[in-house]
C-alpha cells in the first residue's frame, strides 16, 4: 500500500485533533528538527496544539540543535509523516476528501 501523505504540506489539511495526535506520538527531538524545516503556517498550527510545557521544551531543543544538516531535518520530516501514516492505519485519523480529521475517542479508549 502506498503512502497517503506524500509531502510535509499535506499536514496543512489536518484538523487540530489530528495534529494533537500527531504531536503526542512524535518524540520531542523529532518535532524540534521538524520545526527547523517546517513551513511557518504548518509549524504555527503544530505549535498551537502543544501544551505550554511541551512547547517550551521543544523550543529549548530547537535552540540547542545548532547546525543540523539538511539531511537530518528531512529525515525528521519523513519520520513525522510515517508517524502520521501509522495514525491513519490505526484509524485515529481519517481522511475525507483532501482533509484529515482526528477521531473523537470515548474516555475509555484514551489510555
Backbone bond lengths (Angstrom), bond angles and torsions (degrees), N, CA, C in turn:
res aa  C-N    CA-C-N  psi(-1)  N-CA   C-N-CA  omega(-1)  CA-C   N-CA-C  phi
1 X - - - 1.462 - - 1.519 109.21 -
2 X 1.329 117.41 132.49 1.449 122.48 179.91 1.520 112.41 -75.62
3 X 1.289 114.87 164.04 1.455 119.61 179.47 1.518 110.85 -75.66
4 X 1.322 115.56 139.58 1.457 122.13 177.20 1.525 110.14 -77.25
5 X 1.335 115.25 -42.31 1.459 121.47 -178.73 1.526 109.33 -93.91
6 X 1.305 116.01 114.01 1.466 120.94 -174.68 1.534 112.62 -95.82
7 X 1.344 116.50 -29.93 1.462 119.61 -176.82 1.527 110.22 -146.07
8 X 1.312 114.88 161.19 1.455 121.39 -176.13 1.529 111.95 -57.82
9 X 1.310 117.70 -36.65 1.469 121.06 -178.46 1.522 112.78 -63.87
10 X 1.332 118.28 -15.56 1.465 120.51 174.57 1.526 111.19 -60.35
11 X 1.336 116.97 -24.63 1.467 120.65 178.97 1.525 112.50 -66.13
12 X 1.325 117.32 -17.42 1.468 119.70 178.16 1.530 111.19 -67.89
13 X 1.339 117.18 -12.97 1.461 121.93 178.27 1.533 112.76 -96.40
14 X 1.345 117.10 6.46 1.464 122.10 178.34 1.518 110.22 -85.12
15 X 1.338 116.72 137.09 1.464 118.75 172.31 1.532 108.64 -78.26
16 X 1.334 116.50 172.44 1.464 120.20 -175.63 1.524 112.92 -60.65
17 X 1.323 117.80 -39.15 1.458 119.46 -179.22 1.528 110.73 -65.72
18 X 1.315 117.48 -40.29 1.464 120.45 176.50 1.528 110.21 -61.99
19 X 1.331 117.20 -39.72 1.466 120.83 177.64 1.527 111.43 -66.50
20 X 1.329 117.02 -37.03 1.469 120.75 176.83 1.523 109.53 -59.63
21 X 1.325 117.48 -48.58 1.458 121.24 179.25 1.528 110.75 -59.99
22 X 1.313 116.16 -43.62 1.457 120.67 -178.50 1.531 110.96 -63.57
23 X 1.321 117.15 -45.49 1.466 120.66 179.89 1.523 111.63 -67.40
24 X 1.301 116.93 -34.67 1.463 121.13 179.76 1.530 111.07 -67.29
25 X 1.328 117.15 -35.31 1.460 121.41 -177.52 1.528 113.93 -86.16
26 X 1.314 116.99 -15.63 1.459 120.83 -176.28 1.526 110.13 -92.78
27 X 1.326 117.92 127.97 1.463 120.27 178.81 1.542 111.25 -60.27
28 X 1.327 117.83 141.38 1.463 121.17 -179.31 1.534 114.81 -52.08
29 X 1.342 120.21 -41.57 1.469 117.92 178.38 1.533 112.97 -61.68
30 X 1.325 116.49 -34.87 1.462 120.07 177.52 1.520 110.18 -68.36
31 X 1.341 116.87 -44.30 1.466 119.53 177.37 1.520 111.21 -59.08
32 X 1.332 116.86 -41.93 1.469 120.33 -179.95 1.529 110.70 -59.32
33 X 1.321 117.41 -44.07 1.464 120.50 178.58 1.523 111.43 -67.29
34 X 1.320 116.84 -36.18 1.467 121.05 177.95 1.523 109.90 -61.95
35 X 1.331 116.90 -42.39 1.462 119.95 -179.10 1.525 112.02 -64.13
36 X 1.325 117.58 -27.42 1.462 120.76 176.61 1.528 111.56 -69.61
37 X 1.310 116.79 -22.27 1.465 123.15 -176.79 1.532 113.04 -106.02
38 X 1.328 116.41 -16.32 1.465 122.06 -166.02 1.520 114.64 -73.83
39 X 1.319 113.22 149.94 1.456 122.58 167.45 1.530 106.66 -61.69
40 X 1.340 118.83 134.54 1.474 120.84 -176.36 1.531 114.46 -55.91
41 X 1.318 117.66 -35.67 1.467 120.31 -179.85 1.530 110.77 -64.67
42 X 1.322 116.31 -46.61 1.462 120.33 -179.10 1.529 110.06 -69.85
43 X 1.319 116.75 -40.32 1.470 119.99 177.67 1.524 110.32 -59.56
44 X 1.321 116.82 -41.85 1.461 120.72 178.03 1.517 111.82 -62.59
45 X 1.328 116.26 -39.98 1.476 120.17 177.80 1.519 111.00 -65.01
46 X 1.322 116.38 -42.84 1.460 120.39 179.12 1.529 110.77 -64.75
47 X 1.329 116.15 -46.46 1.468 119.75 179.11 1.519 111.48 -62.36
48 X 1.314 116.65 -34.08 1.460 121.37 -178.07 1.514 114.54 -65.49
49 X 1.328 117.70 -22.66 1.465 119.77 -179.32 1.532 112.71 -96.83
50 X 1.334 116.69 -3.53 1.472 120.33 179.34 1.515 110.71 -83.29
51 X 1.343 116.01 145.90 1.458 118.12 173.65 1.536 108.46 -73.09
52 X 1.306 116.26 163.64 1.463 122.34 -172.46 1.527 112.50 -57.97
53 X 1.323 117.63 -44.03 1.470 120.52 -178.35 1.527 111.88 -65.77
54 X 1.315 115.83 -43.89 1.470 118.75 -179.42 1.526 110.56 -67.39
55 X 1.321 116.95 -38.84 1.463 121.02 177.75 1.531 110.03 -60.41
56 X 1.331 116.92 -46.12 1.469 120.97 179.69 1.531 110.57 -62.65
57 X 1.324 116.57 -41.45 1.464 120.49 179.54 1.530 110.79 -63.18
58 X 1.308 117.10 -42.81 1.466 120.59 -179.85 1.527 110.63 -67.02
59 X 1.330 117.23 -38.89 1.472 120.13 175.52 1.530 110.12 -60.42
60 X 1.326 116.72 -40.76 1.466 121.61 178.49 1.530 109.83 -62.26
61 X 1.334 116.80 -46.01 1.465 120.57 178.66 1.529 111.15 -62.13
62 X 1.316 116.82 -38.04 1.460 120.35 178.85 1.525 110.66 -63.66
63 X 1.337 116.31 -43.86 1.468 119.59 -178.42 1.527 111.27 -68.70
64 X 1.324 117.31 -27.63 1.458 121.35 178.97 1.524 112.84 -84.32
65 X 1.311 117.06 -11.63 1.468 120.82 -174.64 1.526 112.32 -65.31
66 X 1.329 117.07 -29.53 1.457 119.54 -178.84 1.516 111.32 61.23
67 X 1.301 114.95 -142.41 1.458 120.30 179.37 1.526 108.90 -84.22
68 X 1.304 115.58 110.64 1.462 121.22 178.04 1.520 106.84 -112.81
69 X 1.313 115.42 135.41 1.458 119.31 -177.52 1.527 111.11 -63.88
70 X 1.303 114.70 153.84 1.462 120.74 176.85 1.529 109.94 -61.01
71 X 1.315 116.24 -35.89 1.468 121.09 179.12 1.533 111.04 -62.08
72 X 1.325 116.73 -41.12 1.468 121.32 179.29 1.521 110.84 -66.96
73 X 1.342 117.09 -42.32 1.471 120.42 178.80 1.529 110.29 -64.45
74 X 1.321 116.90 -42.46 1.467 120.28 179.31 1.528 111.13 -65.65
75 X 1.336 117.11 -35.00 1.467 120.50 177.03 1.530 110.08 -65.30
76 X 1.334 117.20 -37.66 1.470 120.79 177.45 1.527 110.31 -64.57
77 X 1.322 116.87 -42.34 1.467 120.56 178.28 1.525 109.91 -62.77
78 X 1.330 116.69 -43.78 1.464 119.71 178.87 1.530 110.47 -62.65
79 X 1.328 116.69 -38.82 1.458 120.58 176.71 1.517 112.09 -61.99
80 X 1.328 116.33 -41.94 1.465 121.32 177.77 1.526 110.45 -61.68
81 X 1.326 116.97 -42.34 1.468 120.59 178.62 1.531 111.13 -65.45
82 X 1.334 117.38 -36.04 1.461 119.95 176.46 1.532 111.30 -66.45
83 X 1.321 116.51 -38.18 1.466 120.13 176.18 1.525 109.75 -63.55
84 X 1.330 116.70 -42.51 1.468 120.73 177.75 1.523 110.67 -61.57
85 X 1.333 117.20 -41.75 1.471 121.05 176.79 1.523 110.58 -59.60
86 X 1.318 116.12 -41.89 1.458 120.82 179.41 1.530 110.45 -62.70
87 X 1.318 117.63 -40.20 1.465 121.08 177.61 1.531 111.20 -64.80
88 X 1.328 116.93 -35.26 1.465 120.89 174.73 1.529 110.34 -65.03
89 X 1.319 116.88 -42.81 1.462 120.65 -179.97 1.522 111.54 -66.05
90 X 1.334 116.94 -33.26 1.462 121.41 178.59 1.524 112.01 -80.05
91 X 1.329 116.28 -3.49 1.461 123.13 179.75 1.538 113.09 66.78
92 X 1.329 117.03 23.75 1.467 120.16 172.21 1.523 110.40 -82.61
93 X 1.330 114.85 -23.19 1.461 122.32 174.72 1.518 106.64 -125.84
94 X 1.333 116.05 134.62 1.460 120.20 177.77 1.520 109.18 -120.40
95 X 1.318 115.04 150.04 1.460 121.17 178.56 1.521 108.64 -104.87
96 X 1.336 115.44 128.96 1.462 121.66 175.43 1.523 107.06 -129.61
97 X 1.315 115.66 106.70 1.463 119.46 -174.32 1.522 108.71 68.80
98 X 1.330 115.82 -127.34 1.459 120.83 178.02 1.520 112.90 -89.65
99 X 1.327 117.56 -3.72 1.465 121.48 -169.92 1.523 112.05 -108.18
100 X 1.328 114.00 153.51 1.456 122.35 -178.98 1.526 108.56 -120.23
101 X 1.331 115.93 133.11 1.455 121.12 -176.27 1.520 110.20 -126.74
102 X 1.331 115.00 135.38 1.451 119.86 173.48 1.511 108.99 -73.41
103 X 1.323 115.80 139.77 1.466 120.99 -179.72 1.522 108.89 -83.31
104 X 1.331 115.85 126.18 1.466 120.34 174.09 1.510 107.86 -64.65
105 X 1.319 115.81 131.21 1.456 119.69 -178.28 1.522 109.96 -108.95
106 X 1.313 114.38 144.95 1.451 121.92 171.20 1.534 107.85 -66.87
107 X 1.304 118.58 148.16 1.452 122.60 -178.88 1.530 111.12 -53.15
108 X 1.312 119.01 -35.52 1.470 122.57 -179.70 1.516 111.68 -66.89
109 X 1.345 117.94 -23.66 1.461 121.62 -177.98 1.517 112.64 -84.67
110 X 1.310 118.86 -11.65 1.467 122.46 -169.87 1.516 115.27 -83.01
111 X 1.259 120.63 11.35 1.463 119.63 -178.62 1.506 113.17 -86.85
